[in-house]
Amino acid sequence: MSNNDVLKKLRVALKLRDTDIVKILALVDFHMTTSELNAFFRAEDHPNYKEAGDQVLRNFLNGLVIHLRGPRQG
């Protein structure tokens, strides 16, 4: 399973919109536009398809923890 598949499945399971994902990434200071994000959700044979790297998935998961649990208490 690729990183793109994980992002797609989490987006559907958590009912997240593209803007929600961009905000979640911003929580960990990883900035991405919605058009850059949409490239991850395209079909693999689409000319604008882009492979999601480990850094994107890692930052999304870290941001998702902050989004769901709140900021870490000191």
PDB file with one MODEL, atoms N, CA, C and O in Angstrom:
MODEL        1
ATOM      1  N   MET A   1       0.850  -1.172   0.000  1.00  0.00           N
ATOM      2  CA  MET A   1       0.000   0.000   0.000  1.00  0.00           C
ATOM      3  C   MET A   1       0.899   1.239   0.000  1.00  0.00           C
ATOM      4  O   MET A   1       1.813   1.356   0.817  1.00  0.00           O
ATOM      5  N   SER A   2       0.634   2.137  -0.903  1.00  0.00           N
ATOM      6  CA  SER A   2       1.463   3.335  -1.032  1.00  0.00           C
ATOM      7  C   SER A   2       1.003   4.417  -0.052  1.00  0.00           C
ATOM      8  O   SER A   2      -0.072   4.325   0.541  1.00  0.00           O
ATOM      9  N   ASN A   3       1.826   5.422   0.099  1.00  0.00           N
ATOM     10  CA  ASN A   3       1.472   6.564   0.951  1.00  0.00           C
ATOM     11  C   ASN A   3       0.219   7.259   0.430  1.00  0.00           C
ATOM     12  O   ASN A   3      -0.598   7.751   1.208  1.00  0.00           O
ATOM     13  N   ASN A   4       0.076   7.295  -0.897  1.00  0.00           N
ATOM     14  CA  ASN A   4      -1.102   7.918  -1.494  1.00  0.00           C
ATOM     15  C   ASN A   4      -2.369   7.164  -1.083  1.00  0.00           C
ATOM     16  O   ASN A   4      -3.393   7.779  -0.785  1.00  0.00           O
ATOM     17  N   ASP A   5      -2.295   5.823  -1.069  1.00  0.00           N
ATOM     18  CA  ASP A   5      -3.442   5.016  -0.664  1.00  0.00           C
ATOM     19  C   ASP A   5      -3.809   5.279   0.792  1.00  0.00           C
ATOM     20  O   ASP A   5      -4.989   5.366   1.132  1.00  0.00           O
ATOM     21  N   VAL A   6      -2.807   5.404   1.645  1.00  0.00           N
ATOM     22  CA  VAL A   6      -3.053   5.681   3.070  1.00  0.00           C
ATOM     23  C   VAL A   6      -3.740   7.035   3.226  1.00  0.00           C
ATOM     24  O   VAL A   6      -4.704   7.162   3.982  1.00  0.00           O
ATOM     25  N   LEU A   7      -3.247   8.041   2.515  1.00  0.00           N
ATOM     26  CA  LEU A   7      -3.873   9.375   2.586  1.00  0.00           C
ATOM     27  C   LEU A   7      -5.321   9.327   2.108  1.00  0.00           C
ATOM     28  O   LEU A   7      -6.204   9.914   2.733  1.00  0.00           O
ATOM     29  N   LYS A   8      -5.567   8.626   0.993  1.00  0.00           N
ATOM     30  CA  LYS A   8      -6.927   8.521   0.468  1.00  0.00           C
ATOM     31  C   LYS A   8      -7.861   7.845   1.459  1.00  0.00           C
ATOM     32  O   LYS A   8      -8.977   8.313   1.683  1.00  0.00           O
ATOM     33  N   LYS A   9      -7.415   6.761   2.047  1.00  0.00           N
ATOM     34  CA  LYS A   9      -8.260   6.013   2.978  1.00  0.00           C
ATOM     35  C   LYS A   9      -8.539   6.797   4.252  1.00  0.00           C
ATOM     36  O   LYS A   9      -9.651   6.750   4.777  1.00  0.00           O
ATOM     37  N   LEU A  10      -7.547   7.514   4.750  1.00  0.00           N
ATOM     38  CA  LEU A  10      -7.761   8.341   5.935  1.00  0.00           C
ATOM     39  C   LEU A  10      -8.697   9.515   5.638  1.00  0.00           C
ATOM     40  O   LEU A  10      -9.526   9.891   6.466  1.00  0.00           O
ATOM     41  N   ARG A  11      -8.547  10.081   4.449  1.00  0.00           N
ATOM     42  CA  ARG A  11      -9.418  11.200   4.065  1.00  0.00           C
ATOM     43  C   ARG A  11     -10.877  10.749   4.037  1.00  0.00           C
ATOM     44  O   ARG A  11     -11.757  11.466   4.515  1.00  0.00           O
ATOM     45  N   VAL A  12     -11.138   9.566   3.482  1.00  0.00           N
ATOM     46  CA  VAL A  12     -12.506   9.063   3.407  1.00  0.00           C
ATOM     47  C   VAL A  12     -13.010   8.648   4.790  1.00  0.00           C
ATOM     48  O   VAL A  12     -14.133   8.981   5.167  1.00  0.00           O
ATOM     49  N   ALA A  13     -12.179   7.920   5.546  1.00  0.00           N
ATOM     50  CA  ALA A  13     -12.598   7.412   6.852  1.00  0.00           C
ATOM     51  C   ALA A  13     -12.920   8.540   7.830  1.00  0.00           C
ATOM     52  O   ALA A  13     -13.856   8.431   8.622  1.00  0.00           O
ATOM     53  N   LEU A  14     -12.147   9.615   7.774  1.00  0.00           N
ATOM     54  CA  LEU A  14     -12.344  10.732   8.700  1.00  0.00           C
ATOM     55  C   LEU A  14     -13.202  11.849   8.114  1.00  0.00           C
ATOM     56  O   LEU A  14     -13.426  12.872   8.760  1.00  0.00           O
ATOM     57  N   LYS A  15     -13.680  11.647   6.884  1.00  0.00           N
ATOM     58  CA  LYS A  15     -14.536  12.620   6.188  1.00  0.00           C
ATOM     59  C   LYS A  15     -13.879  13.996   6.129  1.00  0.00           C
ATOM     60  O   LYS A  15     -14.493  15.005   6.477  1.00  0.00           O
ATOM     61  N   LEU A  16     -12.626  14.021   5.684  1.00  0.00           N
ATOM     62  CA  LEU A  16     -11.867  15.263   5.593  1.00  0.00           C
ATOM     63  C   LEU A  16     -11.949  15.848   4.189  1.00  0.00           C
ATOM     64  O   LEU A  16     -11.921  15.120   3.197  1.00  0.00           O
ATOM     65  N   ARG A  17     -12.049  17.133   4.121  1.00  0.00           N
ATOM     66  CA  ARG A  17     -11.984  17.840   2.838  1.00  0.00           C
ATOM     67  C   ARG A  17     -10.533  18.254   2.606  1.00  0.00           C
ATOM     68  O   ARG A  17      -9.704  18.198   3.515  1.00  0.00           O
ATOM     69  N   ASP A  18     -10.244  18.668   1.387  1.00  0.00           N
ATOM     70  CA  ASP A  18      -8.878  19.085   1.057  1.00  0.00           C
ATOM     71  C   ASP A  18      -8.423  20.238   1.942  1.00  0.00           C
ATOM     72  O   ASP A  18      -7.273  20.271   2.380  1.00  0.00           O
ATOM     73  N   THR A  19      -9.315  21.174   2.205  1.00  0.00           N
ATOM     74  CA  THR A  19      -8.949  22.315   3.055  1.00  0.00           C
ATOM     75  C   THR A  19      -8.653  21.864   4.481  1.00  0.00           C
ATOM     76  O   THR A  19      -7.793  22.436   5.151  1.00  0.00           O
ATOM     77  N   ASP A  20      -9.365  20.836   4.945  1.00  0.00           N
ATOM     78  CA  ASP A  20      -9.090  20.301   6.279  1.00  0.00           C
ATOM     79  C   ASP A  20      -7.690  19.704   6.342  1.00  0.00           C
ATOM     80  O   ASP A  20      -6.973  19.893   7.325  1.00  0.00           O
ATOM     81  N   ILE A  21      -7.306  18.992   5.304  1.00  0.00           N
ATOM     82  CA  ILE A  21      -5.983  18.364   5.270  1.00  0.00           C
ATOM     83  C   ILE A  21      -4.896  19.431   5.222  1.00  0.00           C
ATOM     84  O   ILE A  21      -3.863  19.291   5.876  1.00  0.00           O
ATOM     85  N   VAL A  22      -5.117  20.486   4.462  1.00  0.00           N
ATOM     86  CA  VAL A  22      -4.146  21.582   4.400  1.00  0.00           C
ATOM     87  C   VAL A  22      -3.992  22.224   5.777  1.00  0.00           C
ATOM     88  O   VAL A  22      -2.876  22.550   6.182  1.00  0.00           O
ATOM     89  N   LYS A  23      -5.095  22.411   6.501  1.00  0.00           N
ATOM     90  CA  LYS A  23      -5.033  22.979   7.851  1.00  0.00           C
ATOM     91  C   LYS A  23      -4.325  22.041   8.819  1.00  0.00           C
ATOM     92  O   LYS A  23      -3.574  22.492   9.684  1.00  0.00           O
ATOM     93  N   ILE A  24      -4.559  20.741   8.677  1.00  0.00           N
ATOM     94  CA  ILE A  24      -3.891  19.756   9.539  1.00  0.00           C
ATOM     95  C   ILE A  24      -2.387  19.787   9.295  1.00  0.00           C
ATOM     96  O   ILE A  24      -1.607  19.724  10.245  1.00  0.00           O
ATOM     97  N   LEU A  25      -1.972  19.884   8.034  1.00  0.00           N
ATOM     98  CA  LEU A  25      -0.546  19.972   7.728  1.00  0.00           C
ATOM     99  C   LEU A  25       0.054  21.258   8.263  1.00  0.00           C
ATOM    100  O   LEU A  25       1.216  21.279   8.669  1.00  0.00           O
ATOM    101  N   ALA A  26      -0.718  22.323   8.269  1.00  0.00           N
ATOM    102  CA  ALA A  26      -0.221  23.609   8.783  1.00  0.00           C
ATOM    103  C   ALA A  26       0.022  23.557  10.290  1.00  0.00           C
ATOM    104  O   ALA A  26       0.826  24.331  10.810  1.00  0.00           O
ATOM    105  N   LEU A  27      -0.658  22.663  10.993  1.00  0.00           N
ATOM    106  CA  LEU A  27      -0.455  22.531  12.438  1.00  0.00           C
ATOM    107  C   LEU A  27       0.970  22.114  12.786  1.00  0.00           C
ATOM    108  O   LEU A  27       1.452  22.402  13.882  1.00  0.00           O
ATOM    109  N   VAL A  28       1.644  21.436  11.857  1.00  0.00           N
ATOM    110  CA  VAL A  28       3.030  21.009  12.085  1.00  0.00           C
ATOM    111  C   VAL A  28       3.990  21.792  11.188  1.00  0.00           C
ATOM    112  O   VAL A  28       5.095  21.335  10.895  1.00  0.00           O
ATOM    113  N   ASP A  29       3.549  22.987  10.755  1.00  0.00           N
ATOM    114  CA  ASP A  29       4.361  23.884   9.916  1.00  0.00           C
ATOM    115  C   ASP A  29       4.810  23.237   8.617  1.00  0.00           C
ATOM    116  O   ASP A  29       5.937  23.445   8.168  1.00  0.00           O
ATOM    117  N   PHE A  30       3.931  22.456   8.020  1.00  0.00           N
ATOM    118  CA  PHE A  30       4.179  21.869   6.704  1.00  0.00           C
ATOM    119  C   PHE A  30       3.117  22.437   5.779  1.00  0.00           C
ATOM    120  O   PHE A  30       1.961  22.015   5.811  1.00  0.00           O
ATOM    121  N   HIS A  31       3.516  23.401   4.954  1.00  0.00           N
ATOM    122  CA  HIS A  31       2.554  24.137   4.139  1.00  0.00           C
ATOM    123  C   HIS A  31       2.458  23.544   2.743  1.00  0.00           C
ATOM    124  O   HIS A  31       3.462  23.254   2.092  1.00  0.00           O
ATOM    125  N   MET A  32       1.211  23.374   2.305  1.00  0.00           N
ATOM    126  CA  MET A  32       0.937  22.795   0.997  1.00  0.00           C
ATOM    127  C   MET A  32      -0.359  23.413   0.482  1.00  0.00           C
ATOM    128  O   MET A  32      -1.281  23.673   1.255  1.00  0.00           O
ATOM    129  N   THR A  33      -0.422  23.644  -0.812  1.00  0.00           N
ATOM    130  CA  THR A  33      -1.643  24.182  -1.400  1.00  0.00           C
ATOM    131  C   THR A  33      -2.600  23.041  -1.730  1.00  0.00           C
ATOM    132  O   THR A  33      -2.205  21.876  -1.779  1.00  0.00           O
ATOM    133  N   THR A  34      -3.862  23.395  -1.955  1.00  0.00           N
ATOM    134  CA  THR A  34      -4.838  22.361  -2.291  1.00  0.00           C
ATOM    135  C   THR A  34      -4.533  21.734  -3.644  1.00  0.00           C
ATOM    136  O   THR A  34      -4.800  20.548  -3.841  1.00  0.00           O
ATOM    137  N   SER A  35      -3.981  22.501  -4.582  1.00  0.00           N
ATOM    138  CA  SER A  35      -3.646  21.921  -5.890  1.00  0.00           C
ATOM    139  C   SER A  35      -2.488  20.921  -5.774  1.00  0.00           C
ATOM    140  O   SER A  35      -2.473  19.907  -6.472  1.00  0.00           O
ATOM    141  N   GLU A  36      -1.525  21.204  -4.901  1.00  0.00           N
ATOM    142  CA  GLU A  36      -0.446  20.235  -4.664  1.00  0.00           C
ATOM    143  C   GLU A  36      -1.006  18.977  -4.007  1.00  0.00           C
ATOM    144  O   GLU A  36      -0.593  17.862  -4.326  1.00  0.00           O
ATOM    145  N   LEU A  37      -1.938  19.164  -3.099  1.00  0.00           N
ATOM    146  CA  LEU A  37      -2.552  18.042  -2.397  1.00  0.00           C
ATOM    147  C   LEU A  37      -3.390  17.188  -3.350  1.00  0.00           C
ATOM    148  O   LEU A  37      -3.375  15.960  -3.256  1.00  0.00           O
ATOM    149  N   ASN A  38      -4.115  17.826  -4.259  1.00  0.00           N
ATOM    150  CA  ASN A  38      -4.948  17.096  -5.205  1.00  0.00           C
ATOM    151  C   ASN A  38      -4.141  16.169  -6.098  1.00  0.00           C
ATOM    152  O   ASN A  38      -4.667  15.165  -6.578  1.00  0.00           O
ATOM    153  N   ALA A  39      -2.884  16.484  -6.329  1.00  0.00           N
ATOM    154  CA  ALA A  39      -2.031  15.630  -7.158  1.00  0.00           C
ATOM    155  C   ALA A  39      -1.837  14.257  -6.513  1.00  0.00           C
ATOM    156  O   ALA A  39      -1.611  13.275  -7.219  1.00  0.00           O
ATOM    157  N   PHE A  40      -1.922  14.176  -5.185  1.00  0.00           N
ATOM    158  CA  PHE A  40      -1.782  12.897  -4.492  1.00  0.00           C
ATOM    159  C   PHE A  40      -3.014  12.020  -4.653  1.00  0.00           C
ATOM    160  O   PHE A  40      -2.915  10.796  -4.558  1.00  0.00           O
ATOM    161  N   PHE A  41      -4.170  12.621  -4.894  1.00  0.00           N
ATOM    162  CA  PHE A  41      -5.419  11.876  -4.959  1.00  0.00           C
ATOM    163  C   PHE A  41      -5.841  11.533  -6.386  1.00  0.00           C
ATOM    164  O   PHE A  41      -6.911  10.960  -6.587  1.00  0.00           O
ATOM    165  N   ARG A  42      -5.039  11.867  -7.357  1.00  0.00           N
ATOM    166  CA  ARG A  42      -5.355  11.542  -8.748  1.00  0.00           C
ATOM    167  C   ARG A  42      -5.041  10.078  -9.040  1.00  0.00           C
ATOM    168  O   ARG A  42      -4.353   9.410  -8.268  1.00  0.00           O
ATOM    169  N   ALA A  43      -5.554   9.599 -10.158  1.00  0.00           N
ATOM    170  CA  ALA A  43      -5.244   8.236 -10.598  1.00  0.00           C
ATOM    171  C   ALA A  43      -3.772   8.167 -11.001  1.00  0.00           C
ATOM    172  O   ALA A  43      -3.201   9.155 -11.464  1.00  0.00           O
ATOM    173  N   GLU A  44      -3.168   7.005 -10.822  1.00  0.00           N
ATOM    174  CA  GLU A  44      -1.734   6.867 -11.091  1.00  0.00           C
ATOM    175  C   GLU A  44      -1.363   7.124 -12.544  1.00  0.00           C
ATOM    176  O   GLU A  44      -0.230   7.511 -12.829  1.00  0.00           O
ATOM    177  N   ASP A  45      -2.293   6.918 -13.463  1.00  0.00           N
ATOM    178  CA  ASP A  45      -1.986   7.148 -14.878  1.00  0.00           C
ATOM    179  C   ASP A  45      -2.269   8.582 -15.328  1.00  0.00           C
ATOM    180  O   ASP A  45      -2.055   8.912 -16.494  1.00  0.00           O
ATOM    181  N   HIS A  46      -2.742   9.427 -14.432  1.00  0.00           N
ATOM    182  CA  HIS A  46      -3.008  10.832 -14.748  1.00  0.00           C
ATOM    183  C   HIS A  46      -1.685  11.569 -14.896  1.00  0.00           C
ATOM    184  O   HIS A  46      -0.753  11.306 -14.135  1.00  0.00           O
ATOM    185  N   PRO A  47      -1.578  12.489 -15.860  1.00  0.00           N
ATOM    186  CA  PRO A  47      -0.300  13.194 -16.066  1.00  0.00           C
ATOM    187  C   PRO A  47       0.136  14.070 -14.884  1.00  0.00           C
ATOM    188  O   PRO A  47       1.330  14.321 -14.719  1.00  0.00           O
ATOM    189  N   ASN A  48      -0.794  14.531 -14.073  1.00  0.00           N
ATOM    190  CA  ASN A  48      -0.447  15.382 -12.934  1.00  0.00           C
ATOM    191  C   ASN A  48      -0.368  14.620 -11.615  1.00  0.00           C
ATOM    192  O   ASN A  48      -0.312  15.234 -10.549  1.00  0.00           O
ATOM    193  N   TYR A  49      -0.363  13.291 -11.675  1.00  0.00           N
ATOM    194  CA  TYR A  49      -0.248  12.463 -10.471  1.00  0.00           C
ATOM    195  C   TYR A  49       1.119  12.669  -9.837  1.00  0.00           C
ATOM    196  O   TYR A  49       2.130  12.783 -10.530  1.00  0.00           O
ATOM    197  N   LYS A  50       1.134  12.714  -8.513  1.00  0.00           N
ATOM    198  CA  LYS A  50       2.391  12.871  -7.788  1.00  0.00           C
ATOM    199  C   LYS A  50       2.414  11.871  -6.639  1.00  0.00           C
ATOM    200  O   LYS A  50       1.420  11.700  -5.934  1.00  0.00           O
ATOM    201  N   GLU A  51       3.544  11.220  -6.458  1.00  0.00           N
ATOM    202  CA  GLU A  51       3.718  10.257  -5.378  1.00  0.00           C
ATOM    203  C   GLU A  51       3.918  11.007  -4.062  1.00  0.00           C
ATOM    204  O   GLU A  51       4.747  11.913  -3.976  1.00  0.00           O
ATOM    205  N   ALA A  52       3.154  10.623  -3.042  1.00  0.00           N
ATOM    206  CA  ALA A  52       3.295  11.228  -1.715  1.00  0.00           C
ATOM    207  C   ALA A  52       4.489  10.589  -1.026  1.00  0.00           C
ATOM    208  O   ALA A  52       4.551   9.368  -0.877  1.00  0.00           O
ATOM    209  N   GLY A  53       5.424  11.408  -0.612  1.00  0.00           N
ATOM    210  CA  GLY A  53       6.612  10.896   0.048  1.00  0.00           C
ATOM    211  C   GLY A  53       6.358  10.597   1.517  1.00  0.00           C
ATOM    212  O   GLY A  53       5.293  10.895   2.058  1.00  0.00           O
ATOM    213  N   ASP A  54       7.351  10.007   2.140  1.00  0.00           N
ATOM    214  CA  ASP A  54       7.249   9.677   3.557  1.00  0.00           C
ATOM    215  C   ASP A  54       7.091  10.923   4.420  1.00  0.00           C
ATOM    216  O   ASP A  54       6.397  10.902   5.437  1.00  0.00           O
ATOM    217  N   GLN A  55       7.742  12.013   4.005  1.00  0.00           N
ATOM    218  CA  GLN A  55       7.678  13.254   4.771  1.00  0.00           C
ATOM    219  C   GLN A  55       6.248  13.806   4.801  1.00  0.00           C
ATOM    220  O   GLN A  55       5.797  14.302   5.833  1.00  0.00           O
ATOM    221  N   VAL A  56       5.545  13.722   3.686  1.00  0.00           N
ATOM    222  CA  VAL A  56       4.167  14.218   3.624  1.00  0.00           C
ATOM    223  C   VAL A  56       3.278  13.396   4.549  1.00  0.00           C
ATOM    224  O   VAL A  56       2.510  13.950   5.335  1.00  0.00           O
ATOM    225  N   LEU A  57       3.385  12.078   4.453  1.00  0.00           N
ATOM    226  CA  LEU A  57       2.561  11.213   5.289  1.00  0.00           C
ATOM    227  C   LEU A  57       2.892  11.386   6.767  1.00  0.00           C
ATOM    228  O   LEU A  57       1.989  11.448   7.602  1.00  0.00           O
ATOM    229  N   ARG A  58       4.169  11.462   7.094  1.00  0.00           N
ATOM    230  CA  ARG A  58       4.587  11.637   8.488  1.00  0.00           C
ATOM    231  C   ARG A  58       4.033  12.936   9.063  1.00  0.00           C
ATOM    232  O   ARG A  58       3.500  12.946  10.173  1.00  0.00           O
ATOM    233  N   ASN A  59       4.155  14.029   8.317  1.00  0.00           N
ATOM    234  CA  ASN A  59       3.646  15.314   8.796  1.00  0.00           C
ATOM    235  C   ASN A  59       2.125  15.316   8.900  1.00  0.00           C
ATOM    236  O   ASN A  59       1.565  15.922   9.814  1.00  0.00           O
ATOM    237  N   PHE A  60       1.458  14.645   7.972  1.00  0.00           N
ATOM    238  CA  PHE A  60       0.003  14.556   8.058  1.00  0.00           C
ATOM    239  C   PHE A  60      -0.418  13.787   9.313  1.00  0.00           C
ATOM    240  O   PHE A  60      -1.330  14.213  10.023  1.00  0.00           O
ATOM    241  N   LEU A  61       0.233  12.674   9.586  1.00  0.00           N
ATOM    242  CA  LEU A  61      -0.117  11.882  10.768  1.00  0.00           C
ATOM    243  C   LEU A  61       0.176  12.646  12.064  1.00  0.00           C
ATOM    244  O   LEU A  61      -0.615  12.595  13.006  1.00  0.00           O
ATOM    245  N   ASN A  62       1.298  13.347  12.113  1.00  0.00           N
ATOM    246  CA  ASN A  62       1.610  14.162  13.291  1.00  0.00           C
ATOM    247  C   ASN A  62       0.593  15.295  13.468  1.00  0.00           C
ATOM    248  O   ASN A  62       0.165  15.583  14.586  1.00  0.00           O
ATOM    249  N   GLY A  63       0.217  15.924  12.375  1.00  0.00           N
ATOM    250  CA  GLY A  63      -0.790  16.982  12.428  1.00  0.00           C
ATOM    251  C   GLY A  63      -2.154  16.438  12.806  1.00  0.00           C
ATOM    252  O   GLY A  63      -2.924  17.109  13.493  1.00  0.00           O
ATOM    253  N   LEU A  64      -2.457  15.232  12.367  1.00  0.00           N
ATOM    254  CA  LEU A  64      -3.734  14.608  12.694  1.00  0.00           C
ATOM    255  C   LEU A  64      -3.840  14.328  14.189  1.00  0.00           C
ATOM    256  O   LEU A  64      -4.915  14.466  14.773  1.00  0.00           O
ATOM    257  N   VAL A  65      -2.738  13.938  14.805  1.00  0.00           N
ATOM    258  CA  VAL A  65      -2.720  13.725  16.251  1.00  0.00           C
ATOM    259  C   VAL A  65      -3.033  15.027  16.969  1.00  0.00           C
ATOM    260  O   VAL A  65      -3.831  15.042  17.906  1.00  0.00           O
ATOM    261  N   ILE A  66      -2.412  16.120  16.540  1.00  0.00           N
ATOM    262  CA  ILE A  66      -2.673  17.431  17.151  1.00  0.00           C
ATOM    263  C   ILE A  66      -4.119  17.848  16.907  1.00  0.00           C
ATOM    264  O   ILE A  66      -4.776  18.386  17.798  1.00  0.00           O
ATOM    265  N   HIS A  67      -4.609  17.598  15.702  1.00  0.00           N
ATOM    266  CA  HIS A  67      -5.979  17.971  15.346  1.00  0.00           C
ATOM    267  C   HIS A  67      -7.001  17.230  16.205  1.00  0.00           C
ATOM    268  O   HIS A  67      -7.989  17.819  16.642  1.00  0.00           O
ATOM    269  N   LEU A  68      -6.768  15.949  16.447  1.00  0.00           N
ATOM    270  CA  LEU A  68      -7.735  15.136  17.182  1.00  0.00           C
ATOM    271  C   LEU A  68      -7.575  15.228  18.696  1.00  0.00           C
ATOM    272  O   LEU A  68      -8.571  15.210  19.419  1.00  0.00           O
ATOM    273  N   ARG A  69      -6.351  15.326  19.185  1.00  0.00           N
ATOM    274  CA  ARG A  69      -6.106  15.320  20.635  1.00  0.00           C
ATOM    275  C   ARG A  69      -5.875  16.703  21.209  1.00  0.00           C
ATOM    276  O   ARG A  69      -6.085  16.922  22.402  1.00  0.00           O
ATOM    277  N   GLY A  70      -5.445  17.640  20.376  1.00  0.00           N
ATOM    278  CA  GLY A  70      -5.083  18.959  20.866  1.00  0.00           C
ATOM    279  C   GLY A  70      -3.576  19.059  21.002  1.00  0.00           C
ATOM    280  O   GLY A  70      -2.880  18.049  20.892  1.00  0.00           O
ATOM    281  N   PRO A  71      -3.059  20.254  21.238  1.00  0.00           N
ATOM    282  CA  PRO A  71      -1.605  20.424  21.349  1.00  0.00           C
ATOM    283  C   PRO A  71      -1.046  19.695  22.563  1.00  0.00           C
ATOM    284  O   PRO A  71      -1.741  19.489  23.558  1.00  0.00           O
ATOM    285  N   ARG A  72       0.199  19.318  22.463  1.00  0.00           N
ATOM    286  CA  ARG A  72       0.876  18.579  23.531  1.00  0.00           C
ATOM    287  C   ARG A  72       1.062  19.479  24.751  1.00  0.00           C
ATOM    288  O   ARG A  72       1.489  20.627  24.632  1.00  0.00           O
ATOM    289  N   GLN A  73       0.740  18.949  25.898  1.00  0.00           N
ATOM    290  CA  GLN A  73       0.921  19.696  27.142  1.00  0.00           C
ATOM    291  C   GLN A  73       2.331  19.519  27.639  1.00  0.00           C
ATOM    292  O   GLN A  73       2.820  18.393  27.739  1.00  0.00           O
ATOM    293  N   GLY A  74       2.996  20.619  27.954  1.00  0.00           N
ATOM    294  CA  GLY A  74       4.374  20.713  28.282  1.00  0.00           C
ATOM    295  C   GLY A  74       4.963  19.852  29.284  1.00  0.00           C
ATOM    296  O   GLY A  74       6.160  19.949  29.554  1.00  0.00           O
TER     297      GLY A  74
ENDMDL
END
